[in-house]
Amino acid sequence: MFFLDPLYVLIMAPAILIMLGTQWYVNSAYSRWSKVPSLSGMTGAQVAQRLIEAGGLYDVDIEIVGGRLSDHYDPRHKKLRLSQGVAQGTSVAATAIAAHELGHAMQDSQDYLPLRIRAGLVPAVNIGSSLGWILIFSGLLLGFTTLAWVGLAIFSGGAVFALATLPVELNASARARTLLSTTGIIASGKEERGVSTVLNAAALTYVAALISSLLQVLYFALRIAGGGRRR
């Protein structure tokens, strides 16, 4: 129903274009720098292990998982999960991604406040993403404006989560650059440019997600406000 709404198309079209453009840029950056070998010759898993030792994060284990760019750090189990392409790759891109995920492990070990805030939001966002939709739809269909506004407030948790994610990801990338430089894993200007390009591309995905979330909130706010005025 909403996807056929001209107002939805008008508001969400920019978000869709941004998401598509960002995805293209991420794939382009990864594809380019995954073909450039790092001078160290280290695989992503070796880079991660080297940084684990440098940071004294001996409770963190490395685990290889399936999928493309499925790399992530699991703070609950202290697992640094690297996709096969990153774990076994010796490229500048693999080095950058492994270091970024290790940056999250460092955040966890140091009780980095933004990371704790984001983790604390997860249960509420998981519930709100489903319950919010139900209340918004119910309120609009039944003409209960107050119910719809409550649903929107709950649904907006997704935008709050996207906003809370930004400093976490940017800080992890900043840590990655510092770690790779201080440990001497990257030394040339070309490698530094490649690492920055890959990390900046990844950061853009979180900016795009925040924009998309905010525009969705705006759309529903306009629909709810419009429904209230019509009555």
Backbone as a chain_set.jsonl record, in Angstrom:
{"seq": "MFFLDPLYVLIMAPAILIMLGTQWYVNSAYSRWSKVPSLSGMTGAQVAQRLIEAGGLYDVDIEIVGGRLSDHYDPRHKKLRLSQGVAQGTSVAATAIAAHELGHAMQDSQDYLPLRIRAGLVPAVNIGSSLGWILIFSGLLLGFTTLAWVGLAIFSGGAVFALATLPVELNASARARTLLSTTGIIASGKEERGVSTVLNAAALTYVAALISSLLQVLYFALRIAGGGRRR", "coords": {"N": [[0.827, -1.204, 0.0], [1.822, 1.341, 0.96], [4.04, 1.465, -0.663], [3.062, 2.114, -3.093], [2.337, 4.644, -2.818], [2.608, 7.934, -3.872], [3.852, 9.89, -2.293], [5.53, 8.367, -0.684], [7.282, 7.334, -2.597], [8.429, 9.723, -3.483], [9.776, 10.647, -1.179], [11.401, 8.483, -0.418], [12.872, 7.853, -2.669], [15.378, 9.326, -2.961], [16.828, 8.094, -0.865], [16.948, 5.448, -1.72], [18.463, 5.732, -4.057], [20.833, 6.694, -2.938], [21.573, 4.506, -1.361], [21.976, 2.544, -3.342], [24.032, 3.759, -4.803], [26.002, 3.881, -2.843], [26.415, 1.174, -2.312], [27.448, 0.387, -4.742], [29.826, 1.844, -4.738], [31.171, 0.737, -2.529], [31.524, -1.939, -3.382], [33.072, -1.423, -5.613], [35.367, -0.207, -4.504], [36.295, -2.285, -2.867], [36.704, -4.323, -4.757], [38.709, -3.175, -6.338], [40.904, -2.743, -4.522], [41.261, -5.248, -3.52], [42.682, -6.48, -5.357], [45.156, -5.513, -5.157], [48.151, -6.386, -3.871], [49.29, -6.55, -0.474], [52.277, -5.141, 0.874], [53.376, -6.433, 3.002], [52.644, -9.054, 2.701], [51.015, -10.503, 4.296], [48.192, -12.466, 5.291], [44.679, -11.699, 5.799], [43.858, -12.95, 8.156], [46.307, -13.355, 9.42], [47.087, -10.726, 9.79], [45.103, -9.904, 11.587], [45.729, -11.596, 13.75], [48.261, -10.68, 14.396], [47.661, -8.091, 15.25], [46.014, -8.667, 17.39], [47.845, -9.732, 19.158], [49.508, -7.513, 19.465], [47.81, -5.772, 20.74], [47.264, -7.099, 23.044], [45.025, -8.731, 23.259], [44.238, -11.404, 24.131], [42.091, -13.034, 24.638], [40.538, -13.088, 22.47], [39.383, -14.854, 19.69], [39.995, -15.99, 16.358], [37.855, -16.641, 13.671], [36.874, -18.276, 10.737], [34.382, -17.539, 8.402], [31.574, -18.141, 6.188], [30.441, -16.486, 3.147], [30.456, -13.244, 1.487], [32.218, -10.417, 2.395], [31.264, -10.656, 4.984], [32.332, -10.122, 7.381], [32.786, -9.613, 10.869], [32.773, -8.612, 14.348], [32.115, -10.468, 17.213], [31.051, -9.631, 20.228], [29.946, -11.047, 22.339], [30.899, -13.662, 22.306], [33.542, -13.236, 21.983], [34.683, -13.427, 19.436], [36.403, -12.994, 16.436], [35.219, -12.766, 13.451], [35.988, -13.607, 10.247], [35.476, -13.315, 6.791], [36.062, -15.769, 4.227], [37.429, -14.763, 2.005], [38.663, -12.485, 3.039], [40.091, -13.463, 5.267], [41.925, -15.231, 4.107], [43.017, -13.744, 2.124], [45.618, -11.656, 0.76], [45.599, -9.01, 0.267], [45.437, -5.372, 0.101], [42.855, -4.568, 0.707], [41.878, -6.746, 2.237], [43.571, -6.541, 4.43], [42.758, -4.039, 5.477], [40.056, -4.503, 6.197], [40.263, -6.603, 8.067], [41.708, -5.306, 10.075], [39.899, -3.306, 10.776], [37.785, -4.77, 11.959], [39.195, -5.788, 14.101], [39.507, -3.453, 15.418], [36.998, -3.119, 16.572], [37.101, -5.171, 18.437], [39.007, -4.136, 20.161], [37.614, -1.92, 21.093], [35.667, -3.238, 22.567], [37.218, -4.475, 24.556], [38.068, -2.28, 25.942], [35.811, -1.2, 26.979], [34.365, 0.69, 25.447], [32.289, 3.395, 25.377], [30.269, 4.267, 23.377], [29.981, 1.842, 21.979], [28.842, 0.199, 23.921], [26.465, 1.531, 24.325], [25.234, 1.195, 21.82], [24.996, -1.605, 21.798], [23.227, -1.911, 23.907], [20.934, -0.919, 22.796], [20.048, -2.798, 21.01], [18.118, -4.953, 21.794], [15.726, -3.432, 22.17], [15.424, -2.254, 19.661], [15.098, -4.482, 18.016], [12.614, -5.436, 18.873], [11.047, -3.141, 18.485], [11.219, -2.717, 15.714], [9.422, -4.485, 14.614], [7.039, -4.259, 16.163], [6.557, -1.522, 15.986], [5.859, -1.092, 13.27], [3.447, -2.542, 13.192], [1.793, -1.077, 14.959], [1.755, 1.43, 13.703], [0.553, 0.863, 11.188], [-1.877, -0.188, 12.109], [-2.933, 2.011, 13.502], [-3.217, 3.904, 11.43], [-4.957, 2.596, 9.643], [-7.191, 2.143, 11.221], [-7.815, 4.633, 12.047], [-6.821, 5.656, 14.422], [-5.053, 8.005, 15.564], [-3.316, 8.597, 17.702], [-2.365, 6.068, 18.437], [-0.923, 5.444, 16.153], [1.093, 7.389, 16.288], [2.42, 6.552, 18.579], [3.37, 4.125, 17.637], [5.124, 5.096, 15.699], [7.013, 6.377, 17.29], [8.165, 4.179, 18.541], [9.084, 2.796, 16.304], [11.001, 4.584, 15.447], [13.233, 3.94, 16.812], [14.957, 2.497, 15.252], [16.237, 4.415, 13.68], [17.576, 5.788, 15.658], [19.325, 3.784, 16.465], [20.833, 3.506, 14.128], [22.068, 5.98, 14.117], [23.57, 5.775, 16.479], [25.337, 3.858, 15.693], [27.159, 5.017, 13.952], [29.405, 6.55, 15.283], [30.676, 4.363, 16.442], [31.524, 2.753, 14.293], [33.138, 4.565, 12.859], [35.107, 5.107, 14.745], [36.248, 2.565, 15.004], [37.417, 2.303, 12.504], [39.266, 4.379, 12.606], [40.916, 3.43, 14.64], [41.865, 1.192, 13.308], [43.459, 2.29, 11.243], [45.473, 3.51, 12.786], [46.541, 1.292, 14.172], [47.524, -0.311, 12.066], [49.483, 1.341, 11.08], [51.237, 1.865, 13.28], [52.153, -0.689, 13.893], [53.547, -1.285, 11.67], [52.529, -2.754, 9.609], [51.374, -1.705, 7.33], [53.098, 0.445, 5.168], [53.663, 1.981, 2.938], [52.669, 4.87, 0.972], [50.772, 4.287, -0.928], [49.499, 1.996, 0.054], [48.366, 3.075, 2.367], [46.53, 4.854, 1.233], [44.842, 3.016, -0.022], [43.824, 1.546, 2.17], [42.453, 3.604, 3.504], [40.546, 4.251, 1.54], [38.992, 1.884, 1.361], [38.019, 1.688, 4.004], [36.649, 4.124, 4.275], [34.68, 3.798, 2.348], [33.218, 1.715, 3.465], [32.257, 3.022, 5.733], [30.47, 4.793, 4.619], [28.256, 3.243, 4.079], [26.933, 3.087, 6.484], [26.219, 5.695, 6.9], [24.454, 6.013, 4.788], [22.484, 4.196, 5.614], [21.529, 5.489, 7.878], [20.427, 7.827, 6.774], [18.388, 6.688, 5.213], [16.788, 5.56, 7.243], [15.965, 7.845, 8.646], [14.471, 9.165, 6.661], [12.4, 7.378, 6.299], [11.124, 7.602, 8.769], [10.336, 10.264, 8.552], [8.513, 10.075, 6.413], [6.404, 8.472, 7.485], [5.664, 10.114, 9.593], [4.603, 12.305, 8.227], [2.471, 11.045, 6.934], [0.902, 10.227, 9.122], [0.373, 12.702, 10.354], [-1.012, 13.908, 8.286], [-3.245, 12.24, 8.142], [-4.45, 12.804, 10.584], [-5.202, 15.475, 10.255], [-7.078, 15.262, 8.219], [-9.184, 14.066, 9.502]], "CA": [[0.0, 0.0, 0.0], [2.665, 2.533, 1.058], [4.997, 1.487, -1.733], [2.397, 2.703, -4.25], [2.031, 6.018, -2.431], [3.542, 8.887, -4.498], [4.636, 10.558, -1.256], [6.583, 7.426, -0.286], [8.264, 7.306, -3.682], [9.117, 11.013, -3.487], [10.665, 10.771, -0.03], [12.361, 7.386, -0.321], [13.701, 7.736, -3.874], [16.769, 9.714, -2.69], [17.468, 7.091, -0.017], [17.225, 4.279, -2.554], [19.587, 6.084, -4.927], [22.037, 6.767, -2.098], [21.936, 3.134, -0.988], [22.522, 1.88, -4.527], [25.322, 4.378, -5.102], [26.943, 3.478, -1.808], [26.74, -0.235, -2.523], [28.348, 0.326, -5.903], [31.129, 2.378, -4.333], [31.793, -0.251, -1.649], [31.971, -3.054, -4.213], [34.145, -0.934, -6.475], [36.572, -0.024, -3.682], [36.777, -3.598, -2.437], [37.212, -5.047, -5.931], [39.973, -2.564, -6.768], [42.01, -2.93, -3.579], [41.471, -6.672, -3.272], [43.619, -6.923, -6.394], [46.459, -4.912, -4.859], [48.747, -7.13, -2.751], [49.964, -5.77, 0.563], [53.722, -5.346, 0.849], [53.738, -7.361, 4.076], [52.35, -10.411, 2.27], [50.231, -11.177, 5.338], [46.77, -12.658, 5.035], [43.843, -10.966, 6.736], [43.896, -13.657, 9.438], [47.605, -13.08, 10.03], [47.034, -9.332, 10.238], [44.278, -9.888, 12.792], [46.484, -12.234, 14.832], [49.351, -9.752, 14.76], [47.071, -6.97, 15.993], [45.551, -9.226, 18.661], [49.031, -9.826, 20.02], [49.984, -6.153, 19.744], [46.87, -5.145, 21.67], [47.091, -7.937, 24.228], [43.646, -9.22, 23.288], [44.445, -12.846, 24.022], [40.83, -13.772, 24.784], [39.827, -12.996, 21.189], [39.713, -15.915, 18.734], [39.667, -15.729, 14.952], [37.041, -17.704, 13.087], [36.574, -18.037, 9.321], [32.968, -17.783, 8.112], [31.223, -18.049, 4.786], [29.859, -15.231, 2.679], [31.342, -12.182, 0.999], [32.185, -9.237, 3.262], [30.442, -10.997, 6.151], [33.236, -9.957, 8.513], [32.245, -8.901, 12.021], [33.268, -9.024, 15.66], [31.049, -10.893, 18.112], [31.521, -9.354, 21.586], [29.427, -12.022, 23.303], [31.75, -14.857, 22.322], [34.923, -12.806, 21.744], [35.078, -14.031, 18.17], [36.644, -12.123, 15.298], [34.81, -13.621, 12.335], [36.449, -13.077, 8.974], [35.058, -14.064, 5.607], [37.176, -16.517, 3.664], [38.202, -13.897, 1.118], [39.479, -11.582, 3.855], [40.987, -14.25, 6.117], [42.974, -15.86, 3.318], [43.533, -12.791, 1.15], [46.822, -10.899, 1.128], [45.447, -7.716, -0.39], [45.259, -4.183, 0.931], [41.466, -4.585, 1.179], [41.783, -7.738, 3.31], [44.273, -5.953, 5.571], [41.93, -2.967, 6.031], [38.851, -5.06, 6.815], [40.666, -7.339, 9.27], [42.086, -4.323, 11.092], [38.673, -2.632, 11.222], [37.085, -5.645, 12.89], [40.001, -5.841, 15.316], [39.201, -2.21, 16.117], [35.816, -3.391, 17.406], [37.546, -5.987, 19.573], [39.665, -3.219, 21.087], [36.534, -1.165, 21.741], [35.041, -4.122, 23.544], [38.134, -4.699, 25.673], [38.227, -1.018, 26.666], [34.472, -0.735, 27.373], [34.095, 1.915, 24.698], [30.907, 3.736, 25.719], [29.329, 4.188, 22.246], [29.719, 0.436, 21.662], [27.919, -0.294, 24.942], [25.162, 2.148, 24.058], [24.653, 0.514, 20.662], [24.612, -2.961, 22.201], [22.048, -1.802, 24.757], [19.776, -0.578, 21.975], [19.674, -3.91, 20.137], [16.83, -5.6, 22.125], [14.608, -2.514, 21.933], [15.279, -2.068, 18.214], [14.557, -5.73, 17.458], [11.18, -5.457, 19.169], [10.412, -1.971, 17.893], [11.144, -2.797, 14.259], [8.198, -5.224, 14.276], [5.889, -3.685, 16.858], [6.304, -0.176, 15.463], [5.11, -1.231, 12.022], [2.084, -2.996, 13.499], [1.035, 0.018, 15.555], [1.568, 2.476, 12.689], [-0.455, 0.387, 10.242], [-3.168, -0.293, 12.797], [-3.418, 3.357, 13.78], [-3.639, 4.558, 10.188], [-6.113, 1.9, 9.066], [-8.343, 2.273, 12.112], [-8.051, 6.042, 12.338], [-6.356, 5.984, 15.77], [-3.828, 8.765, 15.347], [-2.425, 8.456, 18.854], [-1.737, 4.747, 18.329], [0.059, 5.529, 15.08], [2.234, 8.169, 16.783], [3.157, 5.668, 19.492], [4.085, 3.2, 16.768], [6.229, 5.799, 15.064], [8.033, 6.589, 18.32], [8.859, 2.899, 18.711], [9.753, 2.525, 15.038], [12.132, 5.499, 15.324], [14.405, 3.34, 17.455], [15.88, 2.071, 14.202], [17.04, 5.579, 13.306], [18.466, 6.04, 16.801], [20.364, 2.762, 16.394], [21.709, 3.856, 13.007], [22.872, 7.12, 14.566], [24.518, 5.282, 17.48], [26.314, 3.003, 15.021], [28.163, 5.822, 13.251], [30.661, 6.753, 16.009], [31.309, 3.065, 16.691], [32.205, 2.334, 13.069], [34.191, 5.526, 12.535], [36.189, 4.903, 15.706], [36.922, 1.306, 14.667], [38.256, 2.575, 11.338], [40.386, 5.203, 13.068], [41.807, 2.512, 15.349], [42.496, 0.328, 12.308], [44.537, 3.047, 10.601], [46.556, 3.684, 13.755], [47.144, -0.011, 14.428], [48.281, -0.748, 10.896], [50.648, 2.22, 10.946], [52.174, 1.697, 14.398], [52.737, -2.029, 13.843], [54.34, -1.391, 10.456], [51.929, -3.676, 8.641], [51.365, -0.923, 6.091], [54.165, 1.44, 5.247], [53.711, 2.854, 1.766], [51.557, 5.798, 0.774], [49.736, 3.623, -1.732], [48.739, 1.137, 0.962], [47.572, 3.951, 3.236], [45.388, 5.329, 0.436], [43.937, 1.892, -0.217], [43.145, 1.278, 3.438], [41.499, 4.692, 3.738], [39.453, 4.135, 0.576], [38.136, 0.763, 1.756], [37.351, 2.012, 5.266], [35.697, 5.216, 4.026], [33.548, 3.228, 1.61], [32.4, 0.975, 4.434], [31.585, 3.993, 6.611], [29.363, 5.401, 3.877], [27.064, 2.391, 4.153], [26.222, 3.414, 7.716], [25.62, 7.007, 6.661], [23.294, 5.768, 3.925], [21.455, 3.544, 6.427], [20.937, 6.512, 8.745], [19.584, 8.671, 5.926], [17.204, 5.899, 4.867], [15.946, 5.439, 8.438], [15.371, 9.149, 8.937], [13.466, 9.465, 5.647], [11.235, 6.548, 6.598], [10.443, 8.244, 9.897], [9.698, 11.467, 8.005], [7.349, 9.676, 5.616], [5.307, 8.052, 8.348], [5.213, 11.282, 10.353], [3.746, 13.078, 7.327], [1.231, 10.289, 6.722], [0.106, 10.262, 10.345], [-0.095, 14.076, 10.521], [-2.028, 14.141, 7.257], [-4.457, 11.511, 8.516], [-5.077, 13.508, 11.683], [-5.839, 16.704, 9.749], [-8.27, 14.912, 7.433], [-10.305, 13.824, 10.405]], "C": [[0.865, 1.26, 0.0], [3.635, 2.631, -0.111], [4.399, 2.044, -3.023], [2.03, 4.155, -3.982], [3.049, 6.962, -3.072], [4.419, 9.607, -3.478], [5.794, 9.666, -0.801], [7.693, 7.397, -1.328], [9.091, 8.584, -3.679], [10.147, 11.105, -2.368], [11.754, 9.697, -0.036], [13.242, 7.224, -1.549], [15.144, 8.176, -3.629], [17.513, 8.674, -1.857], [17.851, 5.855, -0.828], [18.425, 4.537, -3.46], [20.899, 6.142, -4.145], [22.513, 5.369, -1.721], [22.572, 2.396, -2.171], [23.901, 2.427, -4.88], [26.387, 3.954, -4.101], [27.378, 2.034, -1.996], [27.692, -0.401, -3.697], [29.749, 0.783, -5.514], [31.873, 1.388, -3.447], [32.345, -1.411, -2.473], [33.135, -2.652, -5.099], [35.453, -0.801, -5.705], [37.163, -1.365, -3.274], [37.398, -4.354, -3.613], [38.569, -4.497, -6.36], [41.117, -2.937, -5.836], [42.195, -4.377, -3.164], [42.419, -7.26, -4.315], [45.02, -6.362, -6.176], [47.067, -5.631, -3.665], [49.41, -6.202, -1.744], [51.45, -6.106, 0.538], [54.165, -6.332, 1.922], [53.544, -8.812, 3.664], [51.53, -11.19, 3.268], [48.787, -11.35, 4.901], [45.977, -11.83, 6.047], [43.86, -11.614, 8.114], [45.219, -13.401, 10.155], [47.683, -11.642, 10.542], [46.26, -9.246, 11.553], [45.038, -10.479, 13.976], [47.611, -11.333, 15.319], [48.806, -8.604, 15.61], [46.505, -7.434, 17.333], [46.712, -9.284, 19.645], [49.535, -8.441, 20.407], [49.103, -5.462, 20.771], [46.644, -5.937, 22.937], [45.688, -8.488, 24.374], [43.628, -10.741, 23.177], [43.175, -13.667, 24.225], [40.006, -13.745, 23.5], [40.326, -14.09, 20.244], [39.27, -15.515, 17.331], [38.915, -16.934, 14.393], [36.711, -17.337, 11.645], [35.125, -18.432, 9.049], [32.722, -17.649, 6.622], [30.664, -16.686, 4.423], [30.918, -14.235, 2.231], [31.14, -10.932, 1.849], [31.231, -9.455, 4.443], [31.231, -10.832, 7.45], [32.577, -9.161, 9.637], [32.908, -9.399, 13.299], [32.082, -9.32, 16.553], [31.518, -10.69, 19.553], [31.041, -10.368, 22.621], [30.345, -13.234, 23.436], [33.219, -14.532, 22.068], [35.488, -13.455, 20.479], [35.266, -12.954, 17.101], [36.377, -12.967, 14.057], [35.149, -12.94, 11.017], [35.948, -13.955, 7.839], [36.294, -14.721, 4.99], [38.064, -15.643, 2.785], [39.126, -12.961, 1.872], [40.515, -12.362, 4.654], [42.182, -14.803, 5.341], [43.604, -14.915, 2.293], [44.749, -12.045, 1.67], [46.787, -9.489, 0.534], [45.355, -6.579, 0.617], [43.848, -4.162, 1.505], [41.298, -5.55, 2.341], [42.44, -7.21, 4.579], [43.401, -4.907, 6.266], [40.735, -3.528, 6.79], [39.19, -5.81, 8.1], [41.003, -6.374, 10.402], [40.865, -3.594, 11.641], [37.928, -3.49, 12.244], [37.866, -5.803, 14.195], [39.797, -4.565, 16.134], [37.989, -2.359, 17.014], [36.193, -4.228, 18.628], [38.242, -5.116, 20.615], [38.634, -2.366, 21.821], [35.902, -1.978, 22.855], [35.928, -4.286, 24.777], [38.286, -3.457, 26.545], [36.89, -0.431, 27.124], [34.145, 0.61, 26.734], [32.611, 2.242, 24.803], [29.949, 3.679, 24.529], [29.004, 2.746, 21.837], [28.722, -0.152, 22.646], [26.514, 0.266, 24.708], [24.472, 1.438, 22.893], [24.186, -0.888, 21.028], [23.349, -2.936, 23.06], [20.783, -1.503, 23.979], [19.237, -1.769, 21.183], [18.347, -4.56, 20.524], [15.629, -4.716, 21.817], [14.352, -2.334, 20.441], [14.677, -3.312, 17.571], [13.05, -5.829, 17.684], [10.464, -4.331, 18.43], [10.262, -2.043, 16.387], [9.897, -3.542, 13.796], [6.964, -4.563, 14.884], [5.546, -2.302, 16.316], [5.477, -0.203, 14.194], [3.656, -1.578, 12.304], [1.233, -1.847, 14.032], [0.78, 1.141, 14.554], [0.459, 2.071, 11.718], [-1.829, 0.341, 10.888], [-3.762, 1.079, 13.043], [-3.929, 4.055, 12.545], [-4.9, 3.914, 9.615], [-7.371, 2.091, 9.901], [-8.663, 3.713, 12.468], [-7.663, 6.45, 13.753], [-5.002, 6.683, 15.669], [-2.824, 8.592, 16.485], [-1.668, 7.129, 18.805], [-0.641, 4.772, 17.264], [1.299, 6.302, 15.523], [3.08, 7.341, 17.748], [3.984, 4.669, 18.68], [5.291, 3.848, 16.115], [7.366, 6.042, 16.056], [8.853, 5.318, 18.528], [9.682, 2.574, 17.464], [11.006, 3.376, 14.875], [13.392, 4.988, 16.016], [15.434, 2.868, 16.438], [16.793, 3.209, 13.762], [18.025, 5.927, 14.412], [19.625, 5.046, 16.781], [21.351, 3.075, 15.275], [22.613, 5.023, 13.373], [23.935, 6.673, 15.568], [25.62, 4.438, 16.85], [27.455, 3.815, 14.41], [29.453, 6.021, 14.048], [31.404, 5.456, 16.28], [32.129, 2.642, 15.473], [33.349, 3.276, 12.701], [35.385, 5.364, 13.47], [36.96, 3.621, 15.404], [37.849, 1.504, 13.472], [39.468, 3.415, 11.723], [41.4, 4.341, 13.813], [42.564, 1.636, 14.353], [43.666, 1.04, 11.638], [45.741, 3.178, 11.527], [47.289, 2.37, 13.999], [48.027, -0.466, 13.272], [49.552, 0.077, 10.71], [51.683, 1.942, 12.033], [52.841, 0.322, 14.405], [53.586, -2.24, 12.594], [53.781, -2.348, 9.426], [51.737, -2.985, 7.299], [52.397, 0.185, 6.243], [54.169, 2.418, 4.079], [52.495, 3.758, 1.685], [50.424, 5.166, 0.002], [48.875, 2.736, -0.84], [47.848, 1.971, 1.875], [46.348, 4.475, 2.503], [44.364, 4.219, 0.241], [43.142, 1.571, 1.035], [42.092, 2.341, 3.714], [40.305, 4.597, 2.803], [38.477, 3.044, 0.978], [37.352, 1.096, 3.016], [36.328, 3.126, 5.094], [34.467, 4.714, 3.283], [32.616, 2.48, 2.558], [31.622, 1.926, 5.327], [30.384, 4.615, 5.918], [28.096, 4.552, 3.941], [26.247, 2.714, 5.399], [25.589, 4.804, 7.631], [24.359, 6.854, 5.819], [22.155, 5.123, 4.707], [20.76, 4.551, 7.337], [20.0, 7.414, 7.946], [18.289, 7.958, 5.58], [16.248, 5.801, 6.048], [15.237, 6.748, 8.75], [14.272, 9.501, 7.939], [12.212, 8.605, 5.845], [10.425, 7.141, 7.751], [9.693, 9.481, 9.413], [8.435, 11.109, 7.233], [6.164, 9.315, 6.505], [4.782, 9.204, 9.189], [4.273, 12.127, 9.504], [2.421, 12.368, 7.079], [0.314, 10.376, 7.943], [-0.476, 11.665, 10.56], [-1.184, 14.392, 9.502], [-3.333, 13.46, 7.579], [-5.208, 12.218, 9.629], [-5.792, 14.759, 11.206], [-7.102, 16.393, 8.969], [-9.459, 14.631, 8.313], [-10.769, 15.078, 11.096]], "O": [[0.684, 2.142, -0.839], [4.018, 3.729, -0.514], [5.133, 2.406, -3.943], [1.464, 4.819, -4.85], [4.248, 6.807, -2.837], [5.582, 9.902, -3.751], [6.9, 10.149, -0.562], [8.879, 7.431, -0.999], [10.309, 8.541, -3.851], [11.26, 11.585, -2.581], [12.903, 9.978, 0.304], [14.258, 6.53, -1.488], [16.065, 7.472, -4.045], [18.687, 8.4, -2.105], [18.929, 5.289, -0.651], [19.293, 3.678, -3.616], [21.941, 5.696, -4.625], [23.709, 5.082, -1.756], [23.581, 1.71, -2.013], [24.817, 1.674, -5.21], [27.533, 3.699, -4.47], [28.556, 1.706, -1.859], [28.616, -1.213, -3.659], [30.74, 0.175, -5.917], [33.083, 1.215, -3.598], [33.491, -1.82, -2.288], [34.066, -3.428, -5.314], [36.51, -1.219, -6.177], [38.377, -1.562, -3.325], [38.471, -4.946, -3.491], [39.472, -5.259, -6.705], [42.17, -3.39, -6.284], [43.189, -4.707, -2.518], [42.896, -8.387, -4.177], [45.953, -6.689, -6.91], [46.557, -5.506, -2.552], [50.015, -5.195, -2.113], [51.831, -7.231, 0.216], [55.196, -6.99, 1.783], [54.196, -9.706, 4.204], [51.357, -12.4, 3.121], [48.225, -10.488, 4.225], [46.53, -11.326, 7.025], [43.875, -10.916, 9.129], [45.24, -13.245, 11.376], [48.269, -11.376, 11.591], [46.7, -8.603, 12.506], [44.998, -9.931, 15.077], [47.873, -11.244, 16.518], [49.437, -8.199, 16.586], [46.515, -6.679, 18.305], [46.57, -8.929, 20.815], [49.942, -8.222, 21.548], [49.582, -4.663, 21.575], [45.906, -5.496, 23.819], [45.211, -8.691, 25.491], [43.063, -11.293, 22.233], [43.185, -14.878, 24.006], [38.911, -14.306, 23.445], [41.529, -14.236, 20.025], [38.291, -14.791, 17.155], [39.293, -18.085, 14.614], [36.31, -16.206, 11.368], [34.691, -19.523, 9.418], [33.551, -17.115, 5.886], [30.442, -15.84, 5.289], [32.101, -14.362, 2.547], [30.016, -10.452, 2.0], [30.493, -8.553, 4.84], [30.832, -11.347, 8.494], [31.898, -8.164, 9.39], [33.523, -10.465, 13.325], [31.15, -8.522, 16.644], [32.303, -11.492, 20.058], [31.667, -10.526, 23.669], [30.543, -13.763, 24.53], [34.047, -15.435, 21.951], [36.611, -13.959, 20.462], [34.393, -12.112, 16.894], [37.209, -13.783, 13.661], [34.665, -11.85, 10.714], [35.993, -15.183, 7.919], [37.423, -14.281, 5.209], [39.289, -15.761, 2.809], [40.233, -12.669, 1.419], [41.681, -11.971, 4.715], [43.303, -14.841, 5.849], [44.61, -15.254, 1.669], [44.892, -11.829, 2.874], [47.828, -8.864, 0.328], [45.214, -6.798, 1.82], [43.656, -3.781, 2.66], [40.646, -5.217, 3.33], [41.923, -7.41, 5.678], [43.312, -4.886, 7.493], [40.434, -3.083, 7.897], [38.492, -5.673, 9.104], [40.626, -6.601, 11.552], [40.801, -3.296, 12.834], [37.491, -2.986, 13.279], [37.273, -5.936, 15.265], [39.894, -4.574, 17.361], [37.95, -1.786, 18.103], [35.666, -4.015, 19.72], [38.085, -5.336, 21.816], [38.762, -2.118, 23.02], [35.637, -1.469, 23.944], [35.443, -4.241, 25.907], [38.592, -3.556, 27.733], [36.84, 0.702, 27.601], [33.705, 1.543, 27.406], [31.768, 1.457, 24.368], [28.882, 3.079, 24.661], [27.889, 2.458, 21.401], [27.845, -0.921, 22.252], [25.514, -0.433, 24.872], [23.285, 1.118, 22.963], [23.106, -1.314, 20.618], [22.504, -3.825, 22.957], [19.681, -1.796, 24.443], [18.091, -1.747, 20.736], [17.494, -4.716, 19.65], [14.631, -5.185, 21.27], [13.202, -2.27, 20.006], [13.837, -3.205, 16.677], [12.305, -6.251, 16.8], [9.411, -4.539, 17.828], [9.306, -1.506, 15.828], [9.372, -3.269, 12.717], [5.968, -4.337, 14.197], [4.371, -1.953, 16.202], [4.518, 0.555, 14.047], [2.743, -0.985, 11.728], [0.091, -1.663, 13.609], [-0.296, 1.739, 14.556], [-0.462, 2.847, 11.459], [-2.82, 0.773, 10.299], [-4.953, 1.295, 12.82], [-4.959, 4.727, 12.591], [-5.804, 4.611, 9.155], [-8.475, 2.189, 9.366], [-9.672, 3.985, 13.119], [-8.123, 7.482, 14.241], [-3.95, 6.043, 15.685], [-1.624, 8.457, 16.247], [-0.473, 7.078, 19.096], [0.432, 4.195, 17.448], [2.422, 5.928, 15.184], [4.308, 7.421, 17.733], [5.144, 4.403, 18.996], [6.349, 3.232, 15.991], [8.54, 5.928, 15.705], [10.074, 5.37, 18.672], [10.828, 2.134, 17.559], [11.969, 2.947, 14.24], [14.48, 5.533, 15.83], [16.631, 2.84, 16.72], [17.978, 2.999, 13.503], [19.164, 6.311, 14.145], [20.769, 5.414, 17.048], [22.56, 2.928, 15.449], [23.782, 5.056, 12.989], [25.073, 7.14, 15.514], [26.711, 4.318, 17.407], [28.592, 3.347, 14.359], [30.522, 5.689, 13.536], [32.634, 5.449, 16.343], [33.28, 2.226, 15.601], [34.413, 2.824, 12.278], [36.535, 5.469, 13.043], [38.184, 3.588, 15.531], [38.941, 0.938, 13.431], [40.57, 3.188, 11.224], [42.607, 4.506, 13.635], [43.753, 1.369, 14.527], [44.742, 0.461, 11.482], [46.882, 2.983, 11.11], [48.519, 2.339, 14.031], [49.141, -0.946, 13.481], [50.57, -0.432, 10.241], [52.87, 1.8, 11.74], [53.971, 0.185, 14.873], [54.268, -3.257, 12.471], [54.471, -2.717, 8.476], [51.914, -3.603, 6.249], [52.544, 0.78, 7.311], [54.626, 3.552, 4.216], [51.439, 3.465, 2.245], [49.255, 5.465, 0.241], [47.651, 2.729, -0.969], [46.699, 1.607, 2.124], [45.258, 4.537, 3.07], [43.16, 4.456, 0.328], [41.933, 1.35, 0.972], [40.97, 2.023, 4.111], [39.171, 4.835, 3.221], [37.264, 3.252, 0.942], [36.154, 0.821, 3.095], [35.256, 3.082, 5.698], [33.348, 5.15, 3.553], [31.394, 2.592, 2.469], [30.461, 1.672, 5.646], [29.386, 4.93, 6.567], [26.987, 5.082, 3.865], [25.02, 2.627, 5.382], [24.54, 5.049, 8.226], [23.333, 7.477, 6.092], [20.99, 5.459, 4.495], [19.549, 4.478, 7.543], [18.9, 7.725, 8.4], [17.212, 8.552, 5.645], [15.036, 5.942, 5.882], [14.051, 6.758, 9.078], [13.251, 10.073, 8.322], [11.097, 9.057, 5.586], [9.195, 7.174, 7.707], [8.554, 9.72, 9.814], [7.405, 11.766, 7.383], [5.052, 9.801, 6.297], [3.585, 9.269, 9.471], [3.258, 12.613, 10.001], [1.371, 13.007, 7.021], [-0.894, 10.573, 7.813], [-1.65, 11.815, 10.901], [-2.163, 15.066, 9.821], [-4.407, 14.009, 7.332], [-6.438, 12.244, 9.639], [-6.875, 15.077, 11.698], [-8.08, 17.139, 9.029], [-10.6, 14.911, 7.945], [-11.709, 15.033, 11.89]]}, "num_chains": 1, "name": "protein.A"}
